[in-house]
Amino acid sequence: MRVLGSIVLHRGPPQTIRTDNGSEFISKAMDKWAYARGVELNFSRPGRPTDNVAVESFNGRPRQECLNEHWFLSLDDARAKIEA
């Protein structure tokens, strides 16, 4: 909520937030925050990743190009390999 609040201060509230049904997005606090600001929460249908193709594509690319190719020993090791 703090991050969203900060973004809204700088950019104004969005009309809609498109999200999946993860616990961080279906909470009463999130619902109350959105309602108070007139923001519609638009949930994707469970089991339908095609409802949000852009995000699924974005998430798949790092997985294919990085996570499936490297074994990370620590956070510092991951940073070094990703930045290379």
C-alpha positions in Angstrom: 0.0 0.0 0.0 2.9 2.4 0.7 4.4 1.9 -2.7 1.1 2.4 -4.5 0.4 5.4 -2.3 3.8 6.9 -3.3 3.1 6.3 -7.0 -0.3 7.9 -6.8 1.2 11.0 -5.2 3.5 11.4 -8.1 1.4 10.2 -11.0 -2.2 10.2 -9.8 -4.4 7.2 -9.4 -4.9 4.7 -12.2 -8.4 3.9 -13.4 -7.8 0.2 -13.2 -5.2 -2.2 -11.7 -5.0 -5.5 -13.6 -3.9 -8.3 -11.3 -4.0 -12.0 -10.7 -5.7 -13.6 -7.7 -2.6 -13.7 -5.5 -3.1 -13.2 -1.8 -1.4 -9.8 -1.9 -4.1 -8.5 -4.3 -7.3 -10.0 -2.8 -6.8 -8.6 0.7 -9.4 -6.4 2.3 -6.7 -3.7 2.7 -6.1 -3.6 -1.1 -9.8 -3.5 -1.8 -10.3 -0.7 0.7 -7.4 1.3 -0.7 -8.6 0.9 -4.3 -12.2 1.8 -3.3 -11.2 4.9 -1.5 -9.3 6.2 -4.6 -11.9 5.1 -7.2 -9.5 2.5 -8.6 -11.1 -0.6 -10.2 -9.4 -3.9 -9.4 -9.6 -6.1 -12.5 -8.7 -9.7 -11.6 -7.6 -12.2 -14.2 -9.6 -15.5 -14.2 -8.0 -18.3 -12.2 -5.9 -20.6 -14.4 -6.0 -18.2 -17.3 -2.5 -16.7 -17.8 -3.6 -15.5 -21.2 -5.7 -12.8 -19.6 -2.4 -11.0 -19.0 -0.2 -11.9 -21.9 2.2 -9.1 -21.6 3.2 -9.9 -18.0 3.3 -13.7 -18.7 5.6 -13.0 -21.7 7.8 -10.6 -19.6 8.1 -13.2 -16.8 8.9 -16.0 -19.2 11.8 -14.2 -20.9 14.0 -13.8 -17.9 13.3 -17.4 -16.9 14.3 -18.7 -20.2 17.3 -16.4 -20.8 18.7 -16.4 -17.2 17.2 -18.6 -14.6 17.2 -21.8 -16.6 20.8 -21.1 -17.7 22.6 -20.3 -14.4 23.0 -21.8 -11.0 23.2 -19.0 -8.4 25.2 -19.6 -5.2 24.2 -16.3 -3.5 22.4 -13.1 -4.1 25.8 -11.4 -5.0 26.5 -14.2 -7.4 23.1 -13.8 -9.0 23.7 -10.0 -9.4 27.1 -10.5 -11.0 25.8 -13.1 -13.5 22.7 -11.1 -14.4 24.7 -7.8 -14.9 27.2 -9.6 -17.1 
